[in-house]
Amino acid sequence: MPASDEAPQKRKTEKVESMASVPMFRSRDERIAAGKALRDSVPRQSHAAWEPPANRRDPIDILKASNQDRLAELVPIRYGRMLPSPFTFLRGSAGLMAADLANTPTTGLRVQACGDCHLLNFGLFATPERNLIFDINDFDETLPAPWEWDVKRLAVSFAVAARDIKLSDKRAEAAAVECVRAYRERLREFSKMSPLEVWYDRLDAQTIIDMAPDEQIREFREEIVARARQRIGDYLYPQISEEVAGRRRLIDQPPVLFHVAKEVEPEQHAIVQEALEDYRLSLPDDRRILFDRYSLEDIVIKAVGIGSVGTRCFVGLFFSAENHPLLLQFKQACPSVLEPYAGRSQYEKHGQRVVVGQRLMQSASDIFLGWLRGRHGRDFYVRQLRDMKMSARIEEGASEQKVMLYAELCGRTLAHAHARSGDAALISGYLGKSDVFDQAIGEFALAYADQNERDYEALVEAVKAGRVESLVEKDLD
């Protein structure tokens, strides 16, 4: 057991402060000291505890409430995708965990938070220069919020995934601790860099390969990188499209990929054209010129992810004058699950909230990243579909060594995302050089993994009792 900080435990702070609660122009030493002083009011060991509050809401009621404004016919798919394991449940219940995290201790220091920070929301993707980098790749829930919330959700995801592949609780806790250790140590390194050095830093594919501890891991990473380079729209569109009456059309694969019938939305063409013009205006001038070289050929609805199932997501197939394809994804942006606890976004349009958060946290972002508000008042953000995007599937039989190595990569990456928007010196001062905080979060991760399993079982029972309807469909990669 690590040494505790000497102060009474507090469940949470009274006030969530701005991203920089200590002026950034104070010296690093002063900000380190200010961060260290926060241990008096929020001991690092206090983060170890998880005790569900007496007034904790029924998890099924929270899940049901989050279905507001989702397509009703797709909600059963959401539950079906959550049912396979406690890990898939965790992926689909960001709102439930956000409510719980709001009742845990926090220093009051804020960063641009991911909001749904689990291990499968990290991965490889292409930069505008066509280089592969490793970074966070999902920002639907991004919002300025306490840095601890991202760290805790990420650590919990490793504990839950480790249990899923039958690792012992000791190893599951070790994976969570490793993730936090990497975060703490990398954040301290960022605290010593200039703002530009932090901003330019990135974890590219070759660096990840070079970090491999042995030849077997190196070959494994080289294989993953090679596969990621093939995940581009040019390769995907022939698989999901066909020629109909001389025109290329996306293939219906209900209930996960389907066209909207004219009977359902007779004004679809006008609505789509209005949306595309609004999206176009969100792009920088140079990207507008690029986008204008493509025209829309077809558009379908797609059921994506786990937590996002039921929210509106469209895939548009575009072609240039010489029939070069472009696949864009238009994904509905709803209020962040963090909003009830961290406050509303400064951006009126949630698509803009997502895009700004993504640009702030990522080392590099999609050239077509933009946003729009549809005729019916719904917000969307836009990016390319499958631009060398790939996440590691450590829950599918990965070795203990691979889990630990992946935990290190994710921890380092989250540190970079937080250092771009928050004060690395302040947070580093609080974390310190010892493993007190790491071990505390390891304990929390196991305790919350138990909570997650109880909530998962509640969903299983709710499905059996007919309280919610689920539909298990074939996976669409």
C-alpha positions, 0 to 999 in steps of 0.5 A, a space after each residue: 500500500 502506497 503512503 497516503 497524503 496527510 489530509 482528510 478525504 473529500 468526495 469531490 471539490 465544491 467548484 470546478 475551476 477553469 482550465 488554468 486555475 493558476 496563471 500560466 505565466 508563473 514559473 514552472 516551479 511555482 505551478 509545480 508547487 501549487 499543484 503539490 499544495 492541492 494534495 492538502 485538500 484532495 489527497 492522492 490516495 482519496 482517488 482509490 475509493 469507489 462507493 456508490 452513493 445512496 441515491 445512485 440512479 437505476 443504471 437501466 433508467 440512465 441508459 433509457 434516458 440516453 436514448 432520447 432523440 435516437 432512432 427508435 428502430 436502432 435502439 435495440 441494436 445498441 443494447 445488443 452490442 452492449 450485451 456480449 460482455 462487461 467490456 462492451 457494456 462499459 463502452 456503451 455506458 459513458 453517460 452512466 460512468 460520467 454520473 458516477 465520476 462526478 461523485 469522485 474526488 477532483 482537484 478542480 483542474 480542467 483540461 479538454 477532456 475526451 469524455 469517453 476515454 476507453 482503450 478502444 477510443 485510441 488507435 492509428 489514423 492518417 495525418 493530412 501528410 499521409 503519415 500514420 500516428 497513434 492518438 485518441 480518435 473519438 470525441 463525441 463527448 469532449 468537453 472541458 472537464 476535470 482531468 481525473 475523469 479521463 484518467 479514471 475511465 481509461 484505467 477502468 477500461 483496462 481493468 475490465 478488458 483484462 478481466 474479459 481475457 481472463 487475466 487475474 485481478 492482480 494483472 488487471 490492476 497492474 494494467 490500470 496502474 501501468 496506464 496511469 504511470 505512463 500518463 504521470 511520467 509523460 505529463 511531467 516530461 511535457 511540463 518541462 517542454 515549451 508550448 510549441 514542443 508540446 504542440 508539435 509532439 506526436 506518436 507516429 507509427 515508426 516510433 511505436 514500432 521502434 519502442 517494441 521490446 522484442 522482435 515478436 512485438 515489433 513484427 506484430 506492430 509492423 503487421 498492424 501498421 500495414 493493415 491500417 494503411 489498407 483501411 482507406 475509402 478507396 479500398 472500402 467503397 467497392 465492398 459497400 457499393 454496387 452499380 444500379 442503372 449505370 450509377 454507383 449506389 451504397 448497398 443496403 445492409 439493414 439494420 446497420 446500413 440502409 437508405 432513407 425512403 422518400 416516403 419517410 423523408 420526401 424532402 430528403 434531397 433539399 435537406 441534404 443539399 442544405 446540410 452540405 452547404 452548411 458543412 462547406 461553410 465550416 471548412 477553411 477556404 482551402 478545404 472548401 476548394 478541395 470539397 467543391 471538386 466532389 459531388 454527392 452520389 449517394 447517402 445512407 444511414 449507418 448504425 455505428 459503434 456501441 454508445 452511438 447506436 441510434 444517433 443519426 449517422 450518415 455515410 455519403 459517397 462522393 465522386 470527383 469529375 474523374 470518378 475518384 471516390 470520397 466517403 464522408 461520415 456525418 455523425 450526429 453530435 448530441 450534448 456531451 455526457 459530461 455536460 450535466 456535471 461539467 457545465 455546458 459547452 461554449 459552442 452553441 453547435 455540438 458539432 463545432 464542440 466536437 471539432 474544436 475539442 478534437 483539434 485541441 486534443 489530437 496531434 493532427 486531424 482529418 482535413 475534411 473535419 467540419 460541422 453542420 446543423 440540419 434543418 431540424 436543428 440536429 447537429 453533426 460533425 463530419 470526417 472521412 470514413 476509414 482514413 487508415 483508422 484502426 484500434 487495437 482489439 486487446 479484448 480479443 485474446 491479447 497476451 498480458 504483455 500486449 495489454 501492458 504495452 498498450 496501456 503504456 501507449 494509451 497513458 502517454 497519449 492521454 498525457 499529450 492530449 491533456 498537456 495541449 489544453 491544460 497545465 501540465 506543470 500544475 497536474 504534475 505537481 499534484 501527481 508527483 514522482 512517486 506511484 501514490 496516485 497510480 496505485 490509488 487509481 489501480 484500486 479504483 479501477 478494480 472497484 469500479 470494474 465490480 460496479 460495471 459488472 453489477 450494472 452489466 448484469 442489471 442490463 442482462 436481467 432487464 433484457 430477460 424481463 422484457 424491460 428493454 429490447 435487444 437485437 444482436 446483428 452481424 458485425 459490419 466492419 
